[in-house]
């Protein structure tokens, strides 16, 4: 039971693990994916927060620095720049710096923000702004160094915007790159404005500055035509188209073309054409348009990042929800599959146990009894084609093969039983002829006391041989039919059973005369009691007595046989009682060939419906208790009036032949014909006329028990002989008394000789 339960638990565990492993893997993958998406969303949120917090004031500060740079360059070039204009530019820049510092110093959502390093660099570089302003006012240093400072700070700011574009979402990153390029193009245009402002009223540039101007014009056009406009979103391209179609943009292009085409070299530099004087008015109109386009595109990037973060969070929600539903579905499928498999396995187990514990034993029992087997009793093949169905089919085939093997064994057993019954029948015929010959010798040489004693001993041994042959026939499945036609008193049945035992003189009988036994079971009861009496006399001391008592009980008739044999262990009684209630196979009979009596008693008790129990006797030996059912008993007063009491035949009366022994029911061939004179006589103590005695006088000796000829011999061992003519009994009472006295004297002599022969 424990091993089977361990197997069931192991199967359930395997099924659970089969579902748990992919479920855990799926859950882990979902967790990792959801965490990655949440981190990506968090980074986008942080970038959006940084753009709102730092990007806007940074872009405004960059525009202020570009304007102050151009004004500073014009001041260095000697252009008539009102002092209030420069102060106004510086004040706007200071306000932008203050706003930028406040935004940069505010709390950041990310501890390891990659933008912070560039923001810190911008803040640090802005610390030198006042110093460069003082140099500009004092004309200390050079114009290139002053404007270079502004360009360096703006370049740091562009690095911040470039870092903003490196977001965790590829789509947002791709969308932000042209916007950053647009800001860079605006800075190139602002540098171009600074270079033209540094030409001063004379419109003269050094060769190096003119080269920078030329590069700026080329870079500006390249960025707008190649890097910015083709990758801008639709609204950005539309905004750029409006700017490109404006008069300011056209003027810008015309001035740039004139600078590139109409300049001429002068000593110490390059003289610019007069068209550059309209640049300042044009740039003042163009800058607001470009700033608006830049701000719009930057705002679009921030909104796109924010929308992407929302989408990522939505994906996480649906991912978790879908994965949870999938996990629930997996759990439901696992539970259903596990319960289905275990239920089918449990059904297969119950079916197997039922077949093993009930169906097969019933089939084996029916086969042993020679009965047909209903094909419906065998397990049918399953209609399922899966693994469990194939196992069920294999089990059904195994049961079919096992039943076929049992059938063959049963046929062999029955065949061997028929063979053994045939041998027993033939041997019984020989024993019958031997007993008939012994009777003839007893009748012929009865006057010789010594010879008569030997003949009686030979007769007793032959009767024992006949009983053993009948035992073999009973164990082989044959029948010993009862030849009696009239009921017999219980006392006579006990006397008949005692007469079958070789050492019958040690048996004490106590019986009732008011109860008789039905004719059809007299031989079986007598044989059963004879086996128990023979067992009691063999396994008890030779000088001890064996008692047999019969009395009426609630369930019928109780017959108790007690001996004074050795002590027997309780487990030994259990073993012997087990032999009385089970039909053993021939292998067990072969191992217990010297103890077949108990098996014969068990067979007869089963036929009679009697209960036989062995237990320890109050005398220290063994007591055998036989309970005969009430259905086999007849009260003496209930016997039919027309039926006469069976008269005990006298010794000289011709013996009737016992019926032949019956072979098993399935015997195919009839028994050999019994030769003439092969009857097996069985005698019981004769009821002799009582000798005349005076009151209180005891008879010399009890009469010698004799068996009644042909009382319960099987039919196969009996052959009818022609009855010999009986002479009319004309003896007088005196002659009868003399004959009885001679008989008692001869009986005493024979008993004396038999006691001397016993060990």
C-alpha positions in Angstrom: 0.0 0.0 0.0 2.8 2.4 0.9 4.7 1.6 -2.3 1.6 2.1 -4.4 0.8 5.4 -2.7 4.4 6.5 -3.3 4.0 5.8 -7.0 0.7 7.8 -7.1 2.3 10.7 -5.4 5.3 10.5 -7.7 3.1 10.6 -10.8 1.1 13.6 -9.4 4.4 15.3 -8.6 5.7 14.7 -12.1 2.5 16.1 -13.6 2.7 19.2 -11.3 6.3 19.8 -12.1 5.6 19.4 -15.8 3.3 22.4 -15.5 5.2 24.3 -12.8 8.5 24.5 -14.8 7.1 26.2 -17.9 4.8 28.2 -15.8 7.6 29.5 -13.7 9.7 30.1 -16.8 6.8 32.0 -18.4 6.3 34.0 -15.2 10.0 34.8 -15.0 10.0 36.0 -18.6 6.9 38.1 -18.0 8.5 39.6 -14.9 11.7 40.4 -16.7 9.9 41.9 -19.7 7.6 43.9 -17.6 10.5 45.2 -15.5 12.4 46.2 -18.6 9.3 47.9 -20.0 8.7 49.7 -16.7 12.3 50.8 -16.5 12.1 52.0 -20.1 8.9 53.9 -19.3 10.5 55.3 -16.2 13.5 56.5 -18.1 11.3 58.1 -20.7 9.4 59.8 -17.9 12.6 61.0 -16.5 13.7 62.3 -19.8 10.4 64.1 -20.2 10.8 65.5 -16.7 14.4 66.6 -17.6 13.2 68.2 -20.8 10.5 70.1 -19.0 12.8 71.0 -16.1 16.0 71.7 -17.9 15.5 71.7 -21.6 13.2 74.7 -21.9 15.2 77.1 -19.7 18.4 75.8 -21.4 17.0 76.6 -24.9 15.9 80.1 -23.8 19.3 80.7 -22.2 21.0 79.6 -25.4 19.0 82.1 -27.5 19.9 84.8 -25.0 23.6 83.9 -25.2 23.5 83.9 -29.0 22.0 87.4 -29.0 24.5 88.7 -26.4 27.3 87.1 -28.4 26.3 89.0 -31.6 25.9 92.3 -29.6 29.3 91.8 -28.0 31.0 91.0 -31.4 29.4 94.2 -32.8 30.7 96.2 -29.8 34.2 94.9 -30.3 34.0 95.7 -34.0 33.2 99.4 -33.2 29.6 99.3 -34.5 27.4 102.0 -33.0 25.7 99.7 -30.4 23.7 101.6 -27.8 24.9 100.9 -24.3 21.3 100.2 -23.2 21.0 97.5 -25.9 24.0 95.6 -24.5 22.7 96.0 -21.0 19.3 94.8 -22.0 20.9 91.7 -23.7 23.0 91.0 -20.6 20.0 91.3 -18.3 18.0 88.8 -20.4 21.0 86.5 -20.3 21.2 86.9 -16.5 17.6 86.0 -16.1 18.1 83.0 -18.3 21.1 81.9 -16.2 19.2 82.3 -13.0 16.3 80.2 -14.4 18.7 77.6 -15.7 20.4 77.3 -12.3 17.2 76.9 -10.5 16.1 74.1 -12.8 19.5 72.4 -12.7 19.6 72.6 -8.9 16.1 71.1 -8.4 15.6 67.5 -7.4 16.1 64.9 -10.1 14.1 61.7 -10.4 17.1 59.7 -11.4 20.1 59.4 -9.1 22.4 58.5 -12.0 21.0 60.9 -14.6 23.5 61.0 -17.5 22.4 64.6 -18.4 23.5 65.9 -15.0 27.2 65.8 -16.0 26.6 68.0 -19.0 24.4 70.3 -17.1 27.0 70.7 -14.4 29.6 71.5 -17.1 27.4 74.3 -18.5 26.8 75.7 -15.0 30.6 75.6 -14.3 31.4 77.3 -17.6 28.7 80.0 -16.9 30.7 81.1 -13.9 33.1 83.0 -16.2 30.4 85.0 -17.9 30.9 88.1 -15.7 34.7 88.1 -16.2 34.3 88.1 -20.0 31.8 90.9 -19.9 34.3 93.0 -17.9 37.0 92.3 -20.5 34.6 93.4 -23.2 33.7 96.6 -21.5 37.4 97.3 -20.8 38.6 96.2 -24.2 40.9 93.8 -22.6 41.8 90.8 -24.6 40.5 90.1 -28.1 37.2 89.9 -29.8 37.8 86.3 -30.9 38.4 85.2 -27.3 35.3 87.0 -26.1 33.0 85.5 -28.7 34.8 82.2 -28.4 33.7 82.0 -24.8 30.0 82.4 -25.7 30.4 79.8 -28.5 32.0 77.4 -26.0 29.1 77.7 -23.6 26.6 77.3 -26.3 28.5 74.2 -27.6 28.1 72.7 -24.0 24.4 73.4 -24.2 24.2 71.6 -27.5 25.8 68.5 -25.9 23.0 68.6 -23.3 20.4 68.6 -26.1 22.3 65.8 -27.9 22.2 63.7 -24.6 18.5 64.4 -24.4 18.1 62.7 -27.8 19.7 59.5 -26.6 16.5 58.1 -25.1 15.6 54.4 -24.2 13.1 54.2 -27.0 14.4 53.9 -30.5 11.4 55.6 -32.1 11.6 58.6 -29.8 15.4 58.8 -30.3 15.0 58.7 -34.1 12.4 61.4 -33.8 14.6 63.7 -31.6 17.7 63.5 -33.8 16.5 65.9 -36.5 15.2 68.2 -33.8 18.6 68.4 -32.2 20.1 68.9 -35.7 17.6 71.8 -36.2 18.9 73.4 -33.0 22.4 73.0 -34.2 21.5 74.5 -37.5 20.1 77.5 -35.7 23.3 77.8 -33.8 25.3 77.8 -37.0 23.0 80.6 -38.3 23.6 82.4 -35.1 27.4 82.1 -35.5 27.0 83.4 -39.0 25.2 86.4 -37.5 28.1 86.9 -35.0 30.7 86.8 -37.8 28.9 89.4 -39.9 28.4 91.5 -36.8 32.2 91.4 -36.1 32.8 92.9 -39.6 31.8 96.2 -38.1 30.7 99.4 -40.1 33.5 98.9 -42.6 32.3 95.5 -43.6 35.8 94.0 -43.3 36.7 90.6 -42.1 40.0 88.9 -41.6 40.8 86.0 -43.8 40.2 83.6 -40.8 36.9 85.0 -40.0 35.8 85.0 -43.6 36.7 81.3 -43.8 34.6 80.7 -40.7 31.7 82.6 -42.4 32.1 80.6 -45.5 32.1 77.3 -43.5 29.1 78.5 -41.5 27.1 79.3 -44.6 27.9 75.8 -46.1 27.2 74.0 -42.8 24.0 75.9 -42.4 22.7 75.0 -45.8 23.9 71.4 -45.5 22.2 70.8 -42.2 18.9 72.3 -43.3 18.9 70.5 -46.7 20.3 67.2 -45.8 20.1 66.4 -42.0 17.1 68.4 -40.7 14.4 68.9 -43.3 14.1 65.4 -44.7 13.7 63.8 -41.2 11.5 66.3 -39.6 7.9 65.2 -39.0 5.2 66.5 -41.2 4.4 69.5 -39.1 8.1 70.4 -38.9 8.5 70.2 -42.7 5.5 72.4 -43.1 6.9 74.9 -40.6 10.2 74.9 -42.4 8.5 75.4 -45.7 6.7 78.5 -44.4 10.0 79.9 -43.1 11.8 79.1 -46.4 9.1 80.9 -48.3 9.3 84.0 -46.2 11.0 87.2 -47.3 13.4 87.0 -44.4 14.7 83.6 -45.5 14.9 84.8 -49.1 16.9 87.9 -47.9 19.2 85.7 -45.9 19.9 83.5 -48.9 20.5 86.6 -51.1 22.9 88.1 -48.7 24.8 84.8 -48.2 25.1 84.5 -52.0 26.4 88.0 -52.3 29.0 87.5 -49.5 30.2 84.4 -51.2 30.2 85.9 -54.7 30.9 89.7 -54.4 33.5 89.9 -51.7 37.0 91.1 -52.6 40.3 91.0 -51.0 41.8 94.1 -49.4 45.0 94.6 -47.5 44.6 92.9 -44.1 41.4 91.1 -44.9 38.3 90.6 -47.0 35.9 93.4 -47.9 32.2 92.3 -47.8 29.6 93.6 -50.3 27.2 96.3 -49.2 24.3 93.8 -49.1 25.4 92.7 -45.7 24.0 95.9 -44.2 20.5 94.4 -44.5 21.5 91.3 -42.5 20.7 92.6 -39.1 17.1 93.6 -39.9 16.5 90.3 -41.7 18.0 88.2 -38.9 15.8 90.0 -36.3 12.7 88.8 -38.3 14.1 85.3 -39.0 15.2 84.4 -35.4 11.6 84.3 -33.9 10.4 82.0 -36.7 13.3 79.6 -36.2 13.0 79.7 -32.5 9.3 78.9 -32.8 10.1 76.0 -35.1 12.7 74.7 -32.7 10.5 75.0 -29.7 7.6 73.3 -31.5 9.8 70.4 -32.5 11.3 70.1 -29.0 7.9 70.1 -27.5 6.8 67.4 -30.0 9.8 65.2 -28.9 8.8 65.6 -25.3 5.2 64.7 -26.0 6.2 61.7 -28.1 8.4 60.5 -25.2 5.5 61.0 -22.8 3.1 59.1 -25.1 5.6 56.3 -25.6 6.0 56.0 -21.8 2.2 55.7 -21.6 2.2 53.1 -24.3 4.9 51.2 -22.4 2.9 51.2 -19.2 -0.2 50.1 -21.1 1.9 47.2 -22.6 3.0 46.3 -19.2 -0.6 46.2 -18.0 -1.8 44.1 -20.8 1.3 41.9 -20.6 0.7 41.3 -16.9 -3.0 40.8 -17.4 -2.5 38.5 -20.4 0.2 36.6 -18.6 -1.9 36.2 -15.5 -4.8 34.9 -17.6 -2.4 32.6 -19.4 -1.1 31.4 -16.0 -4.6 30.8 -14.8 -5.4 28.9 -17.9 -2.2 26.8 -17.5 -3.1 26.1 -13.9 -6.7 25.1 -14.9 -5.3 22.9 -17.7 -2.8 21.3 -15.3 -5.5 20.7 -12.7 -7.9 19.3 -15.3 -5.2 17.1 -16.8 -3.8 15.9 -13.5 -7.3 15.1 -12.2 -8.2 13.3 -15.5 -5.0 11.3 -15.6 -5.1 10.4 -11.9 -8.8 9.6 -12.2 -8.2 7.3 -15.1 -5.2 5.7 -13.3 -7.3 5.3 -10.2 -10.0 3.6 -12.3 -7.4 1.4 -13.9 -6.1 0.6 -10.4 -9.5 -0.3 -9.1 -10.2 -2.4 -12.1 -6.9 -4.2 -11.7 -7.5 -4.8 -8.0 -11.0 -6.1 -8.7 -9.8 -8.5 -11.3 -6.9 -9.6 -9.1 -8.9 -10.0 -5.9 -12.3 -11.1 -7.1 -12.6 -11.9 -10.8 -9.5 -14.1 -11.2 -10.1 -16.1 -8.0 -13.7 -16.7 -9.0 -12.6 -17.7 -12.5 -10.0 -20.1 -11.0 -12.5 -21.5 -8.6 -15.0 -22.1 -11.4 -12.3 -23.7 -13.6 -11.3 -26.0 -10.7 -14.9 -27.1 -10.4 -15.0 -27.8 -14.2 -17.6 -25.0 -14.9 -17.8 -22.8 -17.9 -16.4 -19.2 -17.9 -18.6 -16.4 -19.1 -16.5 -14.3 -21.6 -18.2 -11.2 -20.2 -16.5 -11.9 -16.8 -13.1 -11.1 -18.4 -12.0 -7.5 -18.7 -12.8 -6.0 -22.0 -10.4 -4.0 -24.2 -10.6 -0.3 -23.8 -11.8 1.9 -26.7 -9.3 4.7 -25.7 -6.3 4.8 -27.9 -4.1 6.9 -25.6 -1.4 5.6 -23.2 -3.8 4.7 -20.4 -6.0 2.9 -22.9 -3.0 0.9 -24.2 -2.1 0.0 -20.6 -5.7 -1.2 -20.0 -5.6 -3.2 -23.2 -2.3 -4.8 -22.2 -3.8 -5.7 -18.8 -6.8 -7.2 -20.5 -4.6 -9.3 -22.7 -2.5 -10.4 -19.7 -5.7 -11.4 -17.9 -6.9 -13.3 -21.0 -3.5 -15.2 -21.2 -3.6 -15.9 -17.5 -7.2 -17.3 -17.7 -6.2 -19.4 -20.6 -3.3 -20.7 -18.6 -5.6 -21.4 -15.7 -8.0 -23.2 -18.0 -5.2 -25.4 -19.3 -4.1 -26.2 -15.7 -7.7 -26.9 -14.7 -8.0 -29.3 -17.7 -4.8 -31.0 -16.7 -5.9 -31.2 -13.1 -9.3 -32.7 -14.1 -7.5 -35.0 -16.5 -5.1 -36.2 -13.8 -8.1 -36.6 -11.5 -9.8 -38.8 -14.0 -6.6 -40.7 -14.4 -6.2 -41.1 -10.6 -9.9 -42.1 -10.3 -9.5 -44.7 -13.0 -6.5 -46.2 -11.2 -8.4 -46.1 -7.9 -11.4 -47.8 -9.5 -9.3 -50.6 -10.9 -7.4 -51.0 -7.6 -10.7 -50.9 -5.7 -11.9 -53.8 -7.8 -8.9 -55.8 -6.8 -9.4 -54.9 -3.1 -13.1 -55.9 -3.5 -12.1 -59.3 -4.8 -9.6 -59.6 -2.0 -12.3 -58.9 0.6 -14.6 -61.3 -1.1 -12.0 -64.0 -1.0 -11.3 -63.2 2.7 -15.0 -63.6 3.5 -15.1 -66.9 1.7 -12.0 -68.1 3.7 -13.6 -66.9 6.9 -16.8 -68.8 6.1 -14.8 -71.9 5.1 -12.1 -72.0 7.9 -14.0 -70.3 10.7 -13.5 -73.3 12.9 -9.7 -72.8 12.9 -9.2 -70.1 15.5 -5.5 -69.3 14.7 -6.4 -69.1 11.0 -9.5 -67.0 11.8 -7.4 -64.5 13.7 -5.0 -64.1 10.8 -7.9 -63.8 8.4 -9.5 -61.1 10.6 -6.3 -59.2 10.6 -5.9 -59.5 6.9 -9.5 -58.4 6.5 -8.9 -55.3 8.7 -5.8 -54.3 6.7 -7.7 -54.8 3.4 -10.5 -52.6 4.7 -7.9 -49.9 5.5 -6.6 -50.3 1.9 -10.1 -49.9 0.6 -10.6 -46.7 2.7 -7.3 -45.3 1.3 -8.5 -46.1 -2.3 -11.8 -44.3 -1.5 -9.7 -41.4 -0.2 -7.9 -41.2 -3.5 -11.1 -41.3 -5.4 -12.6 -38.5 -3.3 -9.5 -36.3 -3.7 -9.6 -37.0 -7.5 -13.1 -35.6 -7.7 -15.0 -38.9 -7.8 -18.0 -39.8 -5.7 -18.7 -42.6 -3.2 -22.4 -43.1 -3.5 -24.3 -44.4 -0.5 -25.9 -47.9 -1.0 -28.1 -47.5 2.0 -31.9 -47.3 1.4 -33.0 -47.0 5.0 -32.1 -44.5 7.8 -29.5 -45.7 10.3 -29.3 -44.9 13.9 -26.5 -42.7 15.1 -25.1 -45.4 17.3 -24.9 -47.8 14.3 -23.2 -45.1 12.3 -20.6 -44.6 15.0 -20.1 -48.4 15.3 -19.7 -48.7 11.5 -17.1 -45.9 11.5 -15.2 -47.5 14.3 -15.2 -50.8 12.5 -13.2 -49.1 9.7 -10.3 -48.4 12.0 -7.6 -51.0 12.5 -7.3 -50.4 16.2 -11.0 -50.3 16.8 -10.9 -51.9 20.3 -9.5 -48.7 21.8 -12.6 -46.7 20.7 -15.4 -45.9 23.2 -18.7 -45.0 21.8 -21.5 -43.0 23.3 -24.5 -42.3 21.0 -28.2 -41.7 20.9 -30.7 -44.2 19.5 -33.6 -41.8 19.1 -31.8 -40.0 16.2 -31.1 -41.6 12.8 -29.2 -40.4 9.7 -30.6 -40.2 6.2 -29.5 -43.0 3.9 -27.9 -40.8 1.2 -25.2 -39.5 3.6 -24.5 -42.5 5.8 -21.4 -43.6 3.9 -20.0 -40.1 3.8 -20.5 -39.5 7.5 -19.1 -42.9 8.4 -16.1 -42.3 6.2 -15.5 -38.8 7.7 -15.7 -40.2 11.2 -13.5 -43.2 10.3 -10.7 -40.8 9.1 -10.9 -38.8 12.3 -10.9 -42.0 14.5 -8.0 -43.4 12.5 -6.0 -40.2 13.0 -6.9 -40.2 16.8 -5.7 -43.8 17.3 -2.5 -43.3 15.3 -1.4 -40.2 17.1 -2.2 -41.3 20.7 -0.4 -43.8 23.0 -1.3 -47.4 22.1 -2.7 -48.1 25.6 -4.9 -45.0 25.7 -8.6 -44.8 24.8 -10.3 -42.8 22.1 -13.8 -41.6 22.8 -16.5 -40.7 20.3 -19.7 -39.0 21.5 -22.7 -37.9 19.7 -25.4 -35.6 21.0 -28.0 -33.2 19.7 -27.2 -29.5 19.7 -28.9 -26.4 18.4 -27.4 -26.6 14.9 -27.8 -30.3 14.4 -25.8 -33.3 15.7 -22.4 -32.8 17.4 -19.9 -35.6 17.2 -16.8 -35.2 19.3 -13.7 -37.4 19.1 -11.1 -37.0 21.8 -7.7 -38.7 22.2 -4.9 -38.6 24.7 -2.2 -37.8 22.2 0.7 -35.4 22.7 0.3 -31.6 23.0 -0.1 -29.7 19.8 0.9 -26.0 19.4 -1.9 -23.5 18.6 -0.4 -22.6 15.3 -0.4 -26.3 14.4 -4.2 -26.4 15.0 -4.6 -23.4 12.8 -2.7 -25.2 10.0 -4.7 -28.4 10.4 -8.0 -26.5 10.5 -6.9 -24.7 7.3 -6.6 -28.0 5.6 -10.1 -28.8 6.6 -11.5 -25.7 4.8 -9.5 -25.5 1.6 -9.2 -27.8 -1.4 -5.4 -28.0 -2.0 -3.8 -28.4 -5.4 -2.0 -31.6 -6.2 1.4 -30.0 -5.3 0.2 -29.6 -1.7 -1.2 -33.1 -1.7 2.1 -34.5 -2.9 4.0 -32.7 -0.1 1.5 -34.1 2.5 1.0 -37.6 1.0 1.2 -39.1 4.5 -1.4 -36.7 5.9 -4.2 -37.0 3.4 -6.9 -37.8 6.0 -7.5 -34.1 6.9 -7.9 -33.2 3.2 -10.4 -36.1 2.8 -12.3 -34.9 5.9 -12.4 -31.4 4.4 -13.8 -32.7 1.1 -16.5 -34.7 2.8 -17.4 -31.9 5.2 -17.8 -29.6 2.3 -20.1 -32.1 0.6 -22.2 -32.6 3.7 -22.3 -28.9 4.7 -20.7 -29.9 8.1 -18.2 -28.0 10.2 -15.1 -29.8 11.5 -12.9 -28.1 14.0 -9.7 -29.4 15.7 -8.7 -28.1 19.1 -6.9 -29.0 22.2 -8.8 -31.6 24.4 -9.4 -31.3 28.1 -7.4 -34.6 28.4 -4.3 -32.9 26.9 -4.7 -34.5 23.5 -6.7 -33.4 20.5 -10.5 -33.1 20.1 -12.2 -33.2 16.7 -15.7 -31.6 16.8 -18.0 -32.4 13.9 -21.3 -30.5 13.6 -23.7 -32.2 11.2 -26.6 -30.1 9.8 -30.0 -30.9 11.0 -31.1 -31.6 7.5 -29.3 -34.9 7.5 -31.0 -36.1 10.7 -34.3 -38.0 11.2 -35.9 -38.5 14.5 -36.6 -42.1 15.3 -40.3 -41.4 15.8 -40.4 -39.6 12.5 -39.2 -42.5 10.4 -41.8 -43.8 7.9 -44.1 -46.4 9.3 -43.8 -48.6 6.3 -40.0 -48.7 6.6 -38.6 -51.6 8.5 -35.6 -51.4 10.7 -32.5 -52.5 8.9 -31.8 -56.0 10.2 -28.2 -56.8 10.9 -27.3 -59.9 8.9 -25.8 -62.9 10.5 -22.3 -63.9 9.7 -23.4 -66.8 7.6 -25.8 -64.7 5.5 -24.6 -64.1 1.9 -22.9 -60.7 1.6 -24.4 -58.0 -0.7 -22.0 -56.3 -3.1 -21.1 -52.6 -2.6 -21.8 -50.3 -5.5 -19.0 -49.4 -7.9 -17.0 -46.4 -7.2 -18.0 -43.4 -9.4 -15.4 -41.6 -11.5 -15.5 -37.8 -11.7 -18.4 -36.3 -13.6 -16.2 -35.5 -16.7 -14.8 -38.9 -17.1 -15.0 -39.7 -20.8 -14.6 -43.5 -20.7 -16.7 -45.8 -18.6 -15.1 -47.8 -15.8 -13.9 -51.3 -16.5 -16.5 -53.9 -15.9 -16.2 -55.4 -12.5 -15.3 -59.1 -12.6 -17.6 -61.5 -11.0 -17.1 -62.0 -7.3 -15.3 -58.7 -7.0 -17.6 -57.2 -4.4 -16.0 -55.3 -1.5 -17.8 -56.4 1.7 -18.2 -54.2 4.6 -19.5 -55.5 7.9 -20.8 -54.1 11.0 -21.2 -55.7 14.4 -24.0 -58.3 14.2 -26.8 -58.3 16.6 -26.7 -61.8 18.0 -29.4 -63.3 20.1 -28.9 -62.5 23.8 -27.7 -65.4 25.9 -29.9 -66.3 28.9 -28.6 -64.5 31.9 -29.8 -64.0 35.4 -30.5 -60.6 36.7 -27.4 -58.7 37.6 -25.2 -61.1 35.7 -22.8 -59.6 33.1 -21.9 -61.2 29.8 -18.4 -62.6 29.5 -17.1 -60.3 26.7 -18.6 -57.7 24.4 -19.3 -59.0 20.9 -16.5 -58.6 18.3 -17.3 -55.7 16.0 -17.9 -56.8 12.4 -18.7 -54.8 9.3 -22.0 -55.2 7.6 -21.3 -56.5 4.1 -21.9 -54.0 1.2 -23.2 -51.1 3.4 -21.5 -48.1 1.6 -19.1 -49.4 -1.0 -18.9 -47.3 -4.2 -20.7 -48.5 -7.3 -17.5 -49.2 -9.3 -16.2 -51.6 -6.7 -19.4 -53.6 -6.6 -20.7 -56.3 -8.8 -23.9 -58.1 -8.1 -23.5 -61.8 -7.4 -26.3 -64.3 -7.6 -27.6 -64.7 -4.1 -27.0 -68.1 -2.6 -30.0 -70.0 -1.5 -30.5 -69.6 2.2 -31.6 -72.7 4.2 -34.6 -72.3 6.3 -33.6 -71.6 9.9 -35.0 -74.6 11.9 -32.6 -74.3 14.9 -34.0 -74.6 18.3 -33.4 -72.0 21.0 -30.9 -74.4 22.8 -28.9 -74.7 19.6 -28.8 -71.0 19.1 -27.5 -70.5 22.7 -24.8 -73.1 22.2 -23.7 -71.4 18.9 -23.5 -68.0 20.6 -21.4 -69.3 23.4 -18.9 -70.8 20.9 -18.9 -67.5 19.0 -18.0 -65.5 22.2 -15.2 -68.0 23.1 -13.7 -67.6 19.6 -13.9 -63.8 19.8 -12.1 -63.8 23.1 -9.3 -65.9 21.6 -8.9 -63.6 18.6 -8.8 -60.5 20.7 -6.1 -62.0 22.9 -4.0 -62.8 19.8 -4.5 -59.3 18.3 -3.4 -57.6 21.6 -0.2 -59.7 21.5 0.5 -58.5 17.9 0.2 -54.8 18.8 3.5 -53.0 19.5 
